[in-house]
Amino acid sequence: VEALEPREGSDPWRLVFYVPPERGRHVDVEGGRVDVSRDLVFERAIPSMPEQPLPRAREETAGEKGQKVAETIIWGFVAIPIFALALVTAPIWVPIAVVVFSNGKGFSCGRPFRVRGQARTASVVPGDAWTARTEPDLGTLAQEDREELAREWLVEARAEHASVAAFSALSLDLIALGAPPSLVERAHRAALDEIVHARVCFALASAYAREPLSPGTFPEARAARRFGSLEDEMARLAVESLRDGCLIEGFAARVAVLAREEAKDQSVKAALSVIARDEARHVDLAWAILEWCLERGSCETAGAVERALASLPRSPSLSAVSDDERAALLAHGRFGRARFEETFRETREAVLCRARKLLAERAGLACFSRGSP
């Protein structure tokens, strides 16, 4: 309540309420439902309100003023050494913080772990628990290139770590829907592959950052799965396999192959060889799951897949990818934005072509209307 003030020419008073817009578009006030489209949201006349003077602000005593001055001096002595320490350690924590607070956005290999449709990754903490034994050659790298590589490989590492949870959740979905044991086994093997990928990527990120880095807590991994009808869950699994498996992992597999061909550093080349091989298997698994869903599901499953084809992303999220393509980055397995976007377009076209053919083969005579995504 901001103030109480009498209306001109009448006895009733007016209450003026303010509600922060971020709290919602509507708010209940004494049974009334009002719009929160502006700061001033509610005015109501209250009869029989006696006129009272507004209270005056109390003046501070000399003792209170002295206490405030002393507190300011004390906080100054505390803040100065903290600020100095932050400046000294900035080369270490600034690159890490940029990646951590980006929430893993950017190109990455691996199947994303989603909560309500949004990809989630773990926090990053100091430590070598998740680092494999791999050491890239840092001898000729400029500091700018090294920091860029640390940032990009850390994004990669966090996404690979999240893929462990994604494939674990996938295996539970498959069991719940009665999938054959071969698909469940391949999902578990894919999760083990992602552990290897995460350890290698965290090792590379740590080497470039010159600081041991590992994943921290990942509470979102315990997020409850949706429990819809059997048909709804079958359609969801089919769409996720198309988008996160066929497209995103298909894109990741192509990128890993291209990056391996360009890489000069032997440790990076070896890591990319493992990732490219495993991601190709994960893509095959995604297509196998999609085929199984279309075989077991109804026309609604085929329709969900067709609608998903029309809404497939046309470009990858590349917020953590360098705009230019420098030789130093290529030598260590990372190329520029233009190459990523071109590879994504090629992957998307291949996925659209294969998925349309699969729908035509599996969906029957008239289960869906053909569109043009």
Secondary structure, 3 states (H helix, E strand, C coil): CCCEEECCCCCCEEEEEECCHHHCCEEEECCEEEECCCCEEEEEEECCCCCCCCCCCCCCCHHHHHHHHHHHHHHHHHHHHHHHHHHHCHHHHHHHHHHHCCCCCCCCCCCCCEECCEECCCCEEECCCCCCCCCCCCCCCCHHHHHHHHHHHHHHHHHHHHHHHHHHHHHHHHHHCCCCHHHHHHHHHHHHHHHHHHHHHHHHHHHHHCCCEEECCCHHHHCCCCCCCHHHHHHHHHHHHHHHHHHHHHHHHHHHHHHHHHCCCHHHHHHHHHHHHHHHHHHHHHHHHHHHHHHHCCHHHHHHHHHHHHCCCCCCCCCCCCCCCCHHHHHCCCCCHHHHHHHHHHHHHHHHHHHHHHHHHHCCCCCCCCCCC
